[in-house]
Amino acid sequence: MPIYEYRAAKEEESCAHCAPGFDVLAKVSDAELTVCPVCGNAIARVISRVSVVGGNAHLLKESHFANRGFTQYKKVGGGVYEKTAGDGPRYISDDGK
């Protein structure tokens, strides 16, 4: 469920709750709030940045590639790549040799 941020629509018609802004945890299907739950004055939803949590860091580990039969390489410079996981050759280069 997303967290929505709201602030008073008009600063002069706000209370201590809605003037600085407040957060609401709600379903996407829930209706947008239009009035402050404390004072009843008009509020507006604020567009704020999102926070993305990545939980797939384990997919980039060498053991993940090797256990699934893949070979992983990292660039070591000058068109040369060194093997970090798997059964392929220790080094490869992009010069065709």
C-alpha positions in Angstrom: 0.0 0.0 0.0 1.3 3.4 -0.9 1.8 6.3 1.6 0.1 9.5 0.4 1.2 12.9 1.6 -1.3 15.7 2.2 -1.1 19.4 3.1 -3.5 22.2 3.8 -4.9 23.7 0.6 -4.8 27.2 2.2 -2.2 28.0 4.9 -4.5 30.5 6.6 -7.3 27.9 7.0 -5.2 25.1 8.5 -4.7 23.4 11.9 -1.5 22.1 13.5 -2.2 18.7 11.8 -2.6 19.7 8.2 -0.4 22.9 8.0 3.0 21.1 8.0 1.5 18.1 6.2 0.7 14.6 7.1 1.0 11.0 5.7 -1.8 8.5 5.1 -1.3 4.8 4.4 -4.1 3.8 2.0 -5.0 1.4 -0.7 -4.6 2.6 -4.3 -8.3 2.0 -4.7 -9.2 4.2 -1.7 -10.7 7.6 -2.5 -8.4 10.6 -2.2 -8.9 12.7 0.9 -10.3 16.2 0.4 -10.7 17.5 4.0 -8.4 17.4 7.0 -9.6 14.6 9.4 -8.9 17.0 12.4 -10.2 20.4 11.4 -12.3 19.7 8.3 -10.6 22.3 6.1 -9.6 21.6 2.5 -6.4 19.6 1.9 -4.5 18.6 -1.3 -2.5 15.6 -2.0 1.2 16.4 -2.6 3.3 14.7 -5.2 6.5 13.6 -3.6 9.4 11.4 -4.5 9.1 7.6 -4.4 11.2 5.2 -2.4 12.2 2.1 -4.3 13.5 -0.9 -2.4 15.5 -3.4 -4.4 15.5 -6.8 -3.0 17.3 -8.6 -5.8 20.9 -8.0 -4.9 21.4 -11.7 -4.4 20.8 -12.2 -8.1 24.1 -10.4 -8.9 26.3 -12.6 -6.7 28.8 -14.9 -8.5 27.3 -18.0 -6.9 23.9 -17.2 -8.4 25.3 -17.2 -11.9 27.6 -20.3 -11.4 24.8 -22.4 -9.8 22.6 -21.8 -12.8 25.3 -22.7 -15.4 26.2 -19.1 -16.5 29.6 -17.6 -16.8 30.0 -14.0 -15.6 32.8 -11.6 -16.6 33.9 -8.2 -15.5 35.9 -5.7 -17.6 39.5 -5.4 -16.4 40.5 -2.9 -19.0 41.7 -2.6 -22.6 39.0 -4.8 -24.0 39.9 -7.7 -21.6 37.3 -9.4 -19.4 38.1 -11.6 -16.5 35.8 -14.5 -15.4 34.2 -14.0 -12.0 31.9 -17.0 -12.0 31.1 -20.1 -14.0 33.0 -22.6 -16.2 34.1 -20.4 -19.2 37.6 -19.4 -20.1 39.5 -17.3 -17.4 39.9 -14.3 -19.8 38.3 -13.1 -23.0 39.1 -10.1 -25.1 37.2 -8.2 -27.7 40.1 -8.0 -30.2 39.1 -11.3 -31.8 42.0 -13.3 -30.5 
